[in-house]
Amino acid sequence: MADCNETLRELETFLDDELSDGARSVIHSHLDGCPDCLQAFDFHAELRTVIAIKCHNDEMPAGLLSKIEQCFGQDFDGDGQIG
Ligand SMILES: [Zn+2]
């Protein structure tokens, strides 16, 4: 049975569709019982979709970039240092 660390380590490979059937079913069964990992996988899958869309279009959709900046910008406020 895979634990969370093991599952998250396979995340990128899983999303690249480069896992064997066996390894993939292990991950699927872990995600079935682990909302935390499922959320992480969902987030990364969505991120890939956004990046894929961006790669197909030279221009970022208006508003999307500023939205992303807004999300990340919150960490850089103040003295410009993280944490
Ligand atoms: Zn987990």
PDB file of the backbone (N, CA, C, O) and the ligand in Angstrom, with CONECT records:
HET     ZN  A 101       1
ATOM      1  N   MET A   1       0.855  -1.213   0.000  1.00  0.00           N
ATOM      2  CA  MET A   1       0.000   0.000   0.000  1.00  0.00           C
ATOM      3  C   MET A   1       0.878   1.245   0.000  1.00  0.00           C
ATOM      4  O   MET A   1       1.752   1.395   0.854  1.00  0.00           O
ATOM      5  N   ALA A   2       0.646   2.125  -0.949  1.00  0.00           N
ATOM      6  CA  ALA A   2       1.448   3.335  -1.047  1.00  0.00           C
ATOM      7  C   ALA A   2       1.034   4.342   0.027  1.00  0.00           C
ATOM      8  O   ALA A   2      -0.152   4.474   0.330  1.00  0.00           O
ATOM      9  N   ASP A   3       1.998   5.042   0.597  1.00  0.00           N
ATOM     10  CA  ASP A   3       1.642   6.117   1.519  1.00  0.00           C
ATOM     11  C   ASP A   3       1.625   7.448   0.771  1.00  0.00           C
ATOM     12  O   ASP A   3       1.882   7.497  -0.432  1.00  0.00           O
ATOM     13  N   CYS A   4       1.319   8.532   1.497  1.00  0.00           N
ATOM     14  CA  CYS A   4       1.131   9.830   0.853  1.00  0.00           C
ATOM     15  C   CYS A   4       2.402  10.299   0.150  1.00  0.00           C
ATOM     16  O   CYS A   4       2.356  10.764  -0.989  1.00  0.00           O
ATOM     17  N   ASN A   5       3.547  10.171   0.845  1.00  0.00           N
ATOM     18  CA  ASN A   5       4.800  10.635   0.248  1.00  0.00           C
ATOM     19  C   ASN A   5       5.091   9.909  -1.054  1.00  0.00           C
ATOM     20  O   ASN A   5       5.490  10.507  -2.054  1.00  0.00           O
ATOM     21  N   GLU A   6       4.878   8.603  -1.008  1.00  0.00           N
ATOM     22  CA  GLU A   6       5.133   7.792  -2.191  1.00  0.00           C
ATOM     23  C   GLU A   6       4.213   8.205  -3.342  1.00  0.00           C
ATOM     24  O   GLU A   6       4.633   8.314  -4.494  1.00  0.00           O
ATOM     25  N   THR A   7       2.953   8.430  -2.991  1.00  0.00           N
ATOM     26  CA  THR A   7       1.965   8.804  -3.995  1.00  0.00           C
ATOM     27  C   THR A   7       2.296  10.152  -4.629  1.00  0.00           C
ATOM     28  O   THR A   7       2.242  10.312  -5.848  1.00  0.00           O
ATOM     29  N   LEU A   8       2.640  11.123  -3.773  1.00  0.00           N
ATOM     30  CA  LEU A   8       2.925  12.464  -4.285  1.00  0.00           C
ATOM     31  C   LEU A   8       4.209  12.479  -5.113  1.00  0.00           C
ATOM     32  O   LEU A   8       4.379  13.307  -6.008  1.00  0.00           O
ATOM     33  N   ARG A   9       5.115  11.537  -4.792  1.00  0.00           N
ATOM     34  CA  ARG A   9       6.351  11.469  -5.554  1.00  0.00           C
ATOM     35  C   ARG A   9       6.072  10.999  -6.985  1.00  0.00           C
ATOM     36  O   ARG A   9       6.797  11.345  -7.918  1.00  0.00           O
ATOM     37  N   GLU A  10       5.020  10.213  -7.138  1.00  0.00           N
ATOM     38  CA  GLU A  10       4.665   9.689  -8.457  1.00  0.00           C
ATOM     39  C   GLU A  10       3.764  10.636  -9.234  1.00  0.00           C
ATOM     40  O   GLU A  10       3.406  10.372 -10.382  1.00  0.00           O
ATOM     41  N   LEU A  11       3.399  11.753  -8.587  1.00  0.00           N
ATOM     42  CA  LEU A  11       2.415  12.667  -9.166  1.00  0.00           C
ATOM     43  C   LEU A  11       2.760  13.069 -10.604  1.00  0.00           C
ATOM     44  O   LEU A  11       1.947  12.910 -11.514  1.00  0.00           O
ATOM     45  N   GLU A  12       3.968  13.588 -10.792  1.00  0.00           N
ATOM     46  CA  GLU A  12       4.347  14.077 -12.118  1.00  0.00           C
ATOM     47  C   GLU A  12       4.339  12.946 -13.145  1.00  0.00           C
ATOM     48  O   GLU A  12       3.864  13.115 -14.268  1.00  0.00           O
ATOM     49  N   THR A  13       4.871  11.793 -12.743  1.00  0.00           N
ATOM     50  CA  THR A  13       4.895  10.647 -13.645  1.00  0.00           C
ATOM     51  C   THR A  13       3.483  10.212 -13.995  1.00  0.00           C
ATOM     52  O   THR A  13       3.184   9.862 -15.136  1.00  0.00           O
ATOM     53  N   PHE A  14       2.621  10.243 -12.983  1.00  0.00           N
ATOM     54  CA  PHE A  14       1.225   9.872 -13.177  1.00  0.00           C
ATOM     55  C   PHE A  14       0.575  10.803 -14.197  1.00  0.00           C
ATOM     56  O   PHE A  14      -0.109  10.349 -15.114  1.00  0.00           O
ATOM     57  N   LEU A  15       0.791  12.106 -14.031  1.00  0.00           N
ATOM     58  CA  LEU A  15       0.174  13.087 -14.928  1.00  0.00           C
ATOM     59  C   LEU A  15       0.785  13.013 -16.323  1.00  0.00           C
ATOM     60  O   LEU A  15       0.140  13.357 -17.313  1.00  0.00           O
ATOM     61  N   ASP A  16       2.031  12.562 -16.391  1.00  0.00           N
ATOM     62  CA  ASP A  16       2.667  12.381 -17.701  1.00  0.00           C
ATOM     63  C   ASP A  16       2.176  11.115 -18.392  1.00  0.00           C
ATOM     64  O   ASP A  16       2.498  10.859 -19.552  1.00  0.00           O
ATOM     65  N   ASP A  17       1.392  10.326 -17.660  1.00  0.00           N
ATOM     66  CA  ASP A  17       0.844   9.086 -18.198  1.00  0.00           C
ATOM     67  C   ASP A  17       1.955   8.088 -18.501  1.00  0.00           C
ATOM     68  O   ASP A  17       1.893   7.339 -19.476  1.00  0.00           O
ATOM     69  N   GLU A  18       2.976   8.095 -17.640  1.00  0.00           N
ATOM     70  CA  GLU A  18       4.131   7.240 -17.890  1.00  0.00           C
ATOM     71  C   GLU A  18       4.258   6.131 -16.858  1.00  0.00           C
ATOM     72  O   GLU A  18       5.289   5.464 -16.783  1.00  0.00           O
ATOM     73  N   LEU A  19       3.216   5.933 -16.067  1.00  0.00           N
ATOM     74  CA  LEU A  19       3.248   4.866 -15.073  1.00  0.00           C
ATOM     75  C   LEU A  19       2.733   3.571 -15.673  1.00  0.00           C
ATOM     76  O   LEU A  19       1.926   3.572 -16.603  1.00  0.00           O
ATOM     77  N   SER A  20       3.214   2.470 -15.124  1.00  0.00           N
ATOM     78  CA  SER A  20       2.669   1.179 -15.532  1.00  0.00           C
ATOM     79  C   SER A  20       1.240   1.041 -15.005  1.00  0.00           C
ATOM     80  O   SER A  20       0.833   1.755 -14.089  1.00  0.00           O
ATOM     81  N   ASP A  21       0.487   0.110 -15.599  1.00  0.00           N
ATOM     82  CA  ASP A  21      -0.893  -0.086 -15.153  1.00  0.00           C
ATOM     83  C   ASP A  21      -0.956  -0.399 -13.669  1.00  0.00           C
ATOM     84  O   ASP A  21      -1.832   0.089 -12.955  1.00  0.00           O
ATOM     85  N   GLY A  22      -0.009  -1.226 -13.210  1.00  0.00           N
ATOM     86  CA  GLY A  22       0.014  -1.596 -11.803  1.00  0.00           C
ATOM     87  C   GLY A  22       0.220  -0.394 -10.903  1.00  0.00           C
ATOM     88  O   GLY A  22      -0.504  -0.207  -9.925  1.00  0.00           O
ATOM     89  N   ALA A  23       1.218   0.425 -11.238  1.00  0.00           N
ATOM     90  CA  ALA A  23       1.522   1.593 -10.423  1.00  0.00           C
ATOM     91  C   ALA A  23       0.365   2.577 -10.434  1.00  0.00           C
ATOM     92  O   ALA A  23       0.079   3.237  -9.435  1.00  0.00           O
ATOM     93  N   ARG A  24      -0.300   2.663 -11.589  1.00  0.00           N
ATOM     94  CA  ARG A  24      -1.415   3.597 -11.701  1.00  0.00           C
ATOM     95  C   ARG A  24      -2.589   3.156 -10.821  1.00  0.00           C
ATOM     96  O   ARG A  24      -3.248   3.987 -10.197  1.00  0.00           O
ATOM     97  N   SER A  25      -2.841   1.870 -10.777  1.00  0.00           N
ATOM     98  CA  SER A  25      -3.977   1.408  -9.972  1.00  0.00           C
ATOM     99  C   SER A  25      -3.674   1.557  -8.487  1.00  0.00           C
ATOM    100  O   SER A  25      -4.585   1.776  -7.689  1.00  0.00           O
ATOM    101  N   VAL A  26      -2.393   1.438  -8.107  1.00  0.00           N
ATOM    102  CA  VAL A  26      -2.010   1.679  -6.710  1.00  0.00           C
ATOM    103  C   VAL A  26      -2.333   3.117  -6.341  1.00  0.00           C
ATOM    104  O   VAL A  26      -2.885   3.386  -5.274  1.00  0.00           O
ATOM    105  N   ILE A  27      -1.982   4.047  -7.238  1.00  0.00           N
ATOM    106  CA  ILE A  27      -2.243   5.469  -6.986  1.00  0.00           C
ATOM    107  C   ILE A  27      -3.738   5.736  -6.933  1.00  0.00           C
ATOM    108  O   ILE A  27      -4.218   6.460  -6.061  1.00  0.00           O
ATOM    109  N   HIS A  28      -4.472   5.145  -7.874  1.00  0.00           N
ATOM    110  CA  HIS A  28      -5.918   5.343  -7.892  1.00  0.00           C
ATOM    111  C   HIS A  28      -6.555   4.882  -6.588  1.00  0.00           C
ATOM    112  O   HIS A  28      -7.427   5.558  -6.042  1.00  0.00           O
ATOM    113  N   SER A  29      -6.117   3.731  -6.093  1.00  0.00           N
ATOM    114  CA  SER A  29      -6.724   3.217  -4.867  1.00  0.00           C
ATOM    115  C   SER A  29      -6.333   4.086  -3.679  1.00  0.00           C
ATOM    116  O   SER A  29      -7.109   4.218  -2.733  1.00  0.00           O
ATOM    117  N   HIS A  30      -5.132   4.687  -3.713  1.00  0.00           N
ATOM    118  CA  HIS A  30      -4.757   5.604  -2.637  1.00  0.00           C
ATOM    119  C   HIS A  30      -5.614   6.874  -2.700  1.00  0.00           C
ATOM    120  O   HIS A  30      -6.097   7.351  -1.673  1.00  0.00           O
ATOM    121  N   LEU A  31      -5.798   7.415  -3.901  1.00  0.00           N
ATOM    122  CA  LEU A  31      -6.579   8.645  -4.053  1.00  0.00           C
ATOM    123  C   LEU A  31      -8.027   8.430  -3.627  1.00  0.00           C
ATOM    124  O   LEU A  31      -8.683   9.347  -3.133  1.00  0.00           O
ATOM    125  N   ASP A  32      -8.516   7.214  -3.823  1.00  0.00           N
ATOM    126  CA  ASP A  32      -9.890   6.900  -3.417  1.00  0.00           C
ATOM    127  C   ASP A  32     -10.093   7.121  -1.929  1.00  0.00           C
ATOM    128  O   ASP A  32     -11.172   7.518  -1.490  1.00  0.00           O
ATOM    129  N   GLY A  33      -9.027   6.855  -1.143  1.00  0.00           N
ATOM    130  CA  GLY A  33      -9.186   6.952   0.301  1.00  0.00           C
ATOM    131  C   GLY A  33      -8.460   8.123   0.921  1.00  0.00           C
ATOM    132  O   GLY A  33      -8.390   8.231   2.145  1.00  0.00           O
ATOM    133  N   CYS A  34      -7.910   9.016   0.084  1.00  0.00           N
ATOM    134  CA  CYS A  34      -7.095  10.099   0.629  1.00  0.00           C
ATOM    135  C   CYS A  34      -7.424  11.419  -0.065  1.00  0.00           C
ATOM    136  O   CYS A  34      -6.846  11.730  -1.107  1.00  0.00           O
ATOM    137  N   PRO A  35      -8.348  12.197   0.502  1.00  0.00           N
ATOM    138  CA  PRO A  35      -8.763  13.474  -0.101  1.00  0.00           C
ATOM    139  C   PRO A  35      -7.597  14.449  -0.255  1.00  0.00           C
ATOM    140  O   PRO A  35      -7.575  15.240  -1.198  1.00  0.00           O
ATOM    141  N   ASP A  36      -6.629  14.400   0.663  1.00  0.00           N
ATOM    142  CA  ASP A  36      -5.498  15.326   0.601  1.00  0.00           C
ATOM    143  C   ASP A  36      -4.697  15.142  -0.680  1.00  0.00           C
ATOM    144  O   ASP A  36      -4.382  16.105  -1.379  1.00  0.00           O
ATOM    145  N   CYS A  37      -4.372  13.881  -0.975  1.00  0.00           N
ATOM    146  CA  CYS A  37      -3.601  13.594  -2.173  1.00  0.00           C
ATOM    147  C   CYS A  37      -4.449  13.860  -3.425  1.00  0.00           C
ATOM    148  O   CYS A  37      -3.949  14.351  -4.436  1.00  0.00           O
ATOM    149  N   LEU A  38      -5.730  13.526  -3.334  1.00  0.00           N
ATOM    150  CA  LEU A  38      -6.627  13.757  -4.460  1.00  0.00           C
ATOM    151  C   LEU A  38      -6.649  15.236  -4.821  1.00  0.00           C
ATOM    152  O   LEU A  38      -6.641  15.601  -5.997  1.00  0.00           O
ATOM    153  N   GLN A  39      -6.677  16.084  -3.792  1.00  0.00           N
ATOM    154  CA  GLN A  39      -6.683  17.523  -4.004  1.00  0.00           C
ATOM    155  C   GLN A  39      -5.386  17.975  -4.674  1.00  0.00           C
ATOM    156  O   GLN A  39      -5.401  18.804  -5.584  1.00  0.00           O
ATOM    157  N   ALA A  40      -4.272  17.422  -4.214  1.00  0.00           N
ATOM    158  CA  ALA A  40      -2.972  17.776  -4.787  1.00  0.00           C
ATOM    159  C   ALA A  40      -2.912  17.364  -6.258  1.00  0.00           C
ATOM    160  O   ALA A  40      -2.419  18.113  -7.102  1.00  0.00           O
ATOM    161  N   PHE A  41      -3.418  16.172  -6.555  1.00  0.00           N
ATOM    162  CA  PHE A  41      -3.410  15.691  -7.936  1.00  0.00           C
ATOM    163  C   PHE A  41      -4.316  16.555  -8.804  1.00  0.00           C
ATOM    164  O   PHE A  41      -3.972  16.892  -9.937  1.00  0.00           O
ATOM    165  N   ASP A  42      -5.485  16.912  -8.254  1.00  0.00           N
ATOM    166  CA  ASP A  42      -6.421  17.763  -8.988  1.00  0.00           C
ATOM    167  C   ASP A  42      -5.788  19.102  -9.313  1.00  0.00           C
ATOM    168  O   ASP A  42      -5.903  19.605 -10.431  1.00  0.00           O
ATOM    169  N   PHE A  43      -5.116  19.675  -8.318  1.00  0.00           N
ATOM    170  CA  PHE A  43      -4.507  20.989  -8.493  1.00  0.00           C
ATOM    171  C   PHE A  43      -3.459  20.949  -9.599  1.00  0.00           C
ATOM    172  O   PHE A  43      -3.416  21.831 -10.456  1.00  0.00           O
ATOM    173  N   HIS A  44      -2.618  19.924  -9.575  1.00  0.00           N
ATOM    174  CA  HIS A  44      -1.559  19.831 -10.570  1.00  0.00           C
ATOM    175  C   HIS A  44      -2.109  19.546 -11.960  1.00  0.00           C
ATOM    176  O   HIS A  44      -1.587  20.036 -12.961  1.00  0.00           O
ATOM    177  N   ALA A  45      -3.170  18.747 -12.007  1.00  0.00           N
ATOM    178  CA  ALA A  45      -3.798  18.454 -13.288  1.00  0.00           C
ATOM    179  C   ALA A  45      -4.368  19.734 -13.889  1.00  0.00           C
ATOM    180  O   ALA A  45      -4.273  19.971 -15.093  1.00  0.00           O
ATOM    181  N   GLU A  46      -4.962  20.553 -13.024  1.00  0.00           N
ATOM    182  CA  GLU A  46      -5.546  21.813 -13.485  1.00  0.00           C
ATOM    183  C   GLU A  46      -4.453  22.764 -13.951  1.00  0.00           C
ATOM    184  O   GLU A  46      -4.588  23.446 -14.966  1.00  0.00           O
ATOM    185  N   LEU A  47      -3.369  22.792 -13.187  1.00  0.00           N
ATOM    186  CA  LEU A  47      -2.238  23.647 -13.529  1.00  0.00           C
ATOM    187  C   LEU A  47      -1.703  23.282 -14.913  1.00  0.00           C
ATOM    188  O   LEU A  47      -1.367  24.157 -15.711  1.00  0.00           O
ATOM    189  N   ARG A  48      -1.628  21.991 -15.183  1.00  0.00           N
ATOM    190  CA  ARG A  48      -1.158  21.523 -16.485  1.00  0.00           C
ATOM    191  C   ARG A  48      -2.089  21.957 -17.595  1.00  0.00           C
ATOM    192  O   ARG A  48      -1.645  22.301 -18.691  1.00  0.00           O
ATOM    193  N   THR A  49      -3.384  21.941 -17.312  1.00  0.00           N
ATOM    194  CA  THR A  49      -4.360  22.383 -18.298  1.00  0.00           C
ATOM    195  C   THR A  49      -4.133  23.846 -18.630  1.00  0.00           C
ATOM    196  O   THR A  49      -4.140  24.239 -19.797  1.00  0.00           O
ATOM    197  N   VAL A  50      -3.933  24.647 -17.597  1.00  0.00           N
ATOM    198  CA  VAL A  50      -3.707  26.078 -17.801  1.00  0.00           C
ATOM    199  C   VAL A  50      -2.454  26.297 -18.636  1.00  0.00           C
ATOM    200  O   VAL A  50      -2.448  27.105 -19.565  1.00  0.00           O
ATOM    201  N   ILE A  51      -1.392  25.570 -18.299  1.00  0.00           N
ATOM    202  CA  ILE A  51      -0.135  25.713 -19.021  1.00  0.00           C
ATOM    203  C   ILE A  51      -0.300  25.249 -20.464  1.00  0.00           C
ATOM    204  O   ILE A  51       0.232  25.870 -21.384  1.00  0.00           O
ATOM    205  N   ALA A  52      -1.042  24.152 -20.662  1.00  0.00           N
ATOM    206  CA  ALA A  52      -1.275  23.639 -22.013  1.00  0.00           C
ATOM    207  C   ALA A  52      -2.018  24.660 -22.855  1.00  0.00           C
ATOM    208  O   ALA A  52      -1.700  24.864 -24.027  1.00  0.00           O
ATOM    209  N   ILE A  53      -3.009  25.299 -22.249  1.00  0.00           N
ATOM    210  CA  ILE A  53      -3.772  26.331 -22.957  1.00  0.00           C
ATOM    211  C   ILE A  53      -2.850  27.483 -23.320  1.00  0.00           C
ATOM    212  O   ILE A  53      -2.905  28.007 -24.433  1.00  0.00           O
ATOM    213  N   LYS A  54      -2.015  27.868 -22.389  1.00  0.00           N
ATOM    214  CA  LYS A  54      -1.104  28.987 -22.630  1.00  0.00           C
ATOM    215  C   LYS A  54      -0.136  28.650 -23.771  1.00  0.00           C
ATOM    216  O   LYS A  54       0.198  29.513 -24.583  1.00  0.00           O
ATOM    217  N   CYS A  55       0.302  27.410 -23.826  1.00  0.00           N
ATOM    218  CA  CYS A  55       1.251  27.007 -24.856  1.00  0.00           C
ATOM    219  C   CYS A  55       0.606  27.010 -26.245  1.00  0.00           C
ATOM    220  O   CYS A  55       1.284  27.190 -27.256  1.00  0.00           O
ATOM    221  N   HIS A  56      -0.698  26.810 -26.276  1.00  0.00           N
ATOM    222  CA  HIS A  56      -1.377  26.796 -27.565  1.00  0.00           C
ATOM    223  C   HIS A  56      -1.723  28.201 -28.022  1.00  0.00           C
ATOM    224  O   HIS A  56      -1.960  28.433 -29.207  1.00  0.00           O
ATOM    225  N   ASN A  57      -1.753  29.132 -27.092  1.00  0.00           N
ATOM    226  CA  ASN A  57      -2.021  30.523 -27.444  1.00  0.00           C
ATOM    227  C   ASN A  57      -0.812  31.366 -27.063  1.00  0.00           C
ATOM    228  O   ASN A  57      -0.276  31.248 -25.961  1.00  0.00           O
ATOM    229  N   ASP A  58      -0.399  32.207 -27.983  1.00  0.00           N
ATOM    230  CA  ASP A  58       0.743  33.062 -27.681  1.00  0.00           C
ATOM    231  C   ASP A  58       0.399  34.082 -26.604  1.00  0.00           C
ATOM    232  O   ASP A  58       1.244  34.472 -25.798  1.00  0.00           O
ATOM    233  N   GLU A  59      -0.853  34.500 -26.612  1.00  0.00           N
ATOM    234  CA  GLU A  59      -1.253  35.495 -25.630  1.00  0.00           C
ATOM    235  C   GLU A  59      -2.012  34.859 -24.490  1.00  0.00           C
ATOM    236  O   GLU A  59      -2.887  34.018 -24.697  1.00  0.00           O
ATOM    237  N   MET A  60      -1.668  35.272 -23.281  1.00  0.00           N
ATOM    238  CA  MET A  60      -2.434  34.821 -22.123  1.00  0.00           C
ATOM    239  C   MET A  60      -3.813  35.452 -22.183  1.00  0.00           C
ATOM    240  O   MET A  60      -3.943  36.620 -22.550  1.00  0.00           O
ATOM    241  N   PRO A  61      -4.829  34.705 -21.833  1.00  0.00           N
ATOM    242  CA  PRO A  61      -6.163  35.309 -21.758  1.00  0.00           C
ATOM    243  C   PRO A  61      -6.131  36.477 -20.784  1.00  0.00           C
ATOM    244  O   PRO A  61      -5.554  36.383 -19.700  1.00  0.00           O
ATOM    245  N   ALA A  62      -6.756  37.577 -21.181  1.00  0.00           N
ATOM    246  CA  ALA A  62      -6.775  38.751 -20.312  1.00  0.00           C
ATOM    247  C   ALA A  62      -7.408  38.388 -18.980  1.00  0.00           C
ATOM    248  O   ALA A  62      -8.432  37.706 -18.930  1.00  0.00           O
ATOM    249  N   GLY A  63      -6.797  38.844 -17.921  1.00  0.00           N
ATOM    250  CA  GLY A  63      -7.370  38.583 -16.607  1.00  0.00           C
ATOM    251  C   GLY A  63      -6.761  37.372 -15.926  1.00  0.00           C
ATOM    252  O   GLY A  63      -6.623  37.348 -14.703  1.00  0.00           O
ATOM    253  N   LEU A  64      -6.399  36.370 -16.707  1.00  0.00           N
ATOM    254  CA  LEU A  64      -5.842  35.160 -16.107  1.00  0.00           C
ATOM    255  C   LEU A  64      -4.490  35.440 -15.464  1.00  0.00           C
ATOM    256  O   LEU A  64      -4.211  35.027 -14.338  1.00  0.00           O
ATOM    257  N   LEU A  65      -3.659  36.158 -16.221  1.00  0.00           N
ATOM    258  CA  LEU A  65      -2.320  36.447 -15.716  1.00  0.00           C
ATOM    259  C   LEU A  65      -2.387  37.273 -14.436  1.00  0.00           C
ATOM    260  O   LEU A  65      -1.687  36.993 -13.462  1.00  0.00           O
ATOM    261  N   SER A  66      -3.236  38.290 -14.456  1.00  0.00           N
ATOM    262  CA  SER A  66      -3.325  39.136 -13.261  1.00  0.00           C
ATOM    263  C   SER A  66      -3.902  38.358 -12.090  1.00  0.00           C
ATOM    264  O   SER A  66      -3.569  38.618 -10.934  1.00  0.00           O
ATOM    265  N   LYS A  67      -4.762  37.409 -12.398  1.00  0.00           N
ATOM    266  CA  LYS A  67      -5.329  36.573 -11.341  1.00  0.00           C
ATOM    267  C   LYS A  67      -4.234  35.726 -10.699  1.00  0.00           C
ATOM    268  O   LYS A  67      -4.156  35.599  -9.477  1.00  0.00           O
ATOM    269  N   ILE A  68      -3.389  35.149 -11.559  1.00  0.00           N
ATOM    270  CA  ILE A  68      -2.278  34.339 -11.055  1.00  0.00           C
ATOM    271  C   ILE A  68      -1.331  35.207 -10.234  1.00  0.00           C
ATOM    272  O   ILE A  68      -0.871  34.818  -9.160  1.00  0.00           O
ATOM    273  N   GLU A  69      -1.052  36.394 -10.769  1.00  0.00           N
ATOM    274  CA  GLU A  69      -0.159  37.299 -10.050  1.00  0.00           C
ATOM    275  C   GLU A  69      -0.732  37.655  -8.691  1.00  0.00           C
ATOM    276  O   GLU A  69      -0.014  37.765  -7.697  1.00  0.00           O
ATOM    277  N   GLN A  70      -2.047  37.833  -8.676  1.00  0.00           N
ATOM    278  CA  GLN A  70      -2.717  38.165  -7.429  1.00  0.00           C
ATOM    279  C   GLN A  70      -2.532  37.045  -6.401  1.00  0.00           C
ATOM    280  O   GLN A  70      -2.248  37.295  -5.230  1.00  0.00           O
ATOM    281  N   CYS A  71      -2.699  35.821  -6.865  1.00  0.00           N
ATOM    282  CA  CYS A  71      -2.565  34.672  -5.975  1.00  0.00           C
ATOM    283  C   CYS A  71      -1.165  34.583  -5.400  1.00  0.00           C
ATOM    284  O   CYS A  71      -0.982  34.405  -4.195  1.00  0.00           O
ATOM    285  N   PHE A  72      -0.178  34.709  -6.277  1.00  0.00           N
ATOM    286  CA  PHE A  72       1.196  34.563  -5.820  1.00  0.00           C
ATOM    287  C   PHE A  72       1.695  35.835  -5.148  1.00  0.00           C
ATOM    288  O   PHE A  72       2.555  35.794  -4.268  1.00  0.00           O
ATOM    289  N   GLY A  73       1.139  36.969  -5.579  1.00  0.00           N
ATOM    290  CA  GLY A  73       1.600  38.257  -5.067  1.00  0.00           C
ATOM    291  C   GLY A  73       1.404  38.406  -3.574  1.00  0.00           C
ATOM    292  O   GLY A  73       2.162  39.108  -2.904  1.00  0.00           O
ATOM    293  N   GLN A  74       0.387  37.742  -3.056  1.00  0.00           N
ATOM    294  CA  GLN A  74       0.111  37.868  -1.633  1.00  0.00           C
ATOM    295  C   GLN A  74       1.301  37.425  -0.792  1.00  0.00           C
ATOM    296  O   GLN A  74       1.506  37.916   0.318  1.00  0.00           O
ATOM    297  N   ASP A  75       2.086  36.493  -1.332  1.00  0.00           N
ATOM    298  CA  ASP A  75       3.246  36.004  -0.600  1.00  0.00           C
ATOM    299  C   ASP A  75       4.419  36.964  -0.661  1.00  0.00           C
ATOM    300  O   ASP A  75       5.362  36.867   0.124  1.00  0.00           O
ATOM    301  N   PHE A  76       4.347  37.904  -1.621  1.00  0.00           N
ATOM    302  CA  PHE A  76       5.500  38.768  -1.823  1.00  0.00           C
ATOM    303  C   PHE A  76       5.262  40.182  -1.326  1.00  0.00           C
ATOM    304  O   PHE A  76       6.093  41.070  -1.517  1.00  0.00           O
ATOM    305  N   ASP A  77       4.134  40.377  -0.694  1.00  0.00           N
ATOM    306  CA  ASP A  77       3.815  41.713  -0.184  1.00  0.00           C
ATOM    307  C   ASP A  77       4.756  42.122   0.956  1.00  0.00           C
ATOM    308  O   ASP A  77       5.546  41.321   1.456  1.00  0.00           O
ATOM    309  N   GLY A  78       4.641  43.386   1.345  1.00  0.00           N
ATOM    310  CA  GLY A  78       5.419  43.847   2.491  1.00  0.00           C
ATOM    311  C   GLY A  78       6.846  44.143   2.104  1.00  0.00           C
ATOM    312  O   GLY A  78       7.098  44.930   1.191  1.00  0.00           O
ATOM    313  N   ASP A  79       7.782  43.519   2.792  1.00  0.00           N
ATOM    314  CA  ASP A  79       9.187  43.848   2.552  1.00  0.00           C
ATOM    315  C   ASP A  79       9.755  43.077   1.363  1.00  0.00           C
ATOM    316  O   ASP A  79      10.956  43.145   1.102  1.00  0.00           O
ATOM    317  N   GLY A  80       8.912  42.351   0.644  1.00  0.00           N
ATOM    318  CA  GLY A  80       9.381  41.640  -0.524  1.00  0.00           C
ATOM    319  C   GLY A  80      10.036  40.321  -0.220  1.00  0.00           C
ATOM    320  O   GLY A  80      10.587  39.675  -1.111  1.00  0.00           O
ATOM    321  N   GLN A  81       9.982  39.916   1.031  1.00  0.00           N
ATOM    322  CA  GLN A  81      10.591  38.655   1.403  1.00  0.00           C
ATOM    323  C   GLN A  81       9.517  37.618   1.660  1.00  0.00           C
ATOM    324  O   GLN A  81       8.442  37.928   2.175  1.00  0.00           O
ATOM    325  N   ILE A  82       9.816  36.410   1.303  1.00  0.00           N
ATOM    326  CA  ILE A  82       8.849  35.336   1.536  1.00  0.00           C
ATOM    327  C   ILE A  82       8.978  34.822   2.961  1.00  0.00           C
ATOM    328  O   ILE A  82      10.080  34.633   3.477  1.00  0.00           O
ATOM    329  N   GLY A  83       7.842  34.605   3.576  1.00  0.00           N
ATOM    330  CA  GLY A  83       7.847  34.016   4.898  1.00  0.00           C
ATOM    331  C   GLY A  83       8.157  35.018   5.969  1.00  0.00           C
ATOM    332  O   GLY A  83       8.198  34.669   7.148  1.00  0.00           O
TER     333      GLY A  83
HETATM  334 ZN    ZN A 101      -2.405  10.456   0.609  1.00  0.00          ZN2+
END
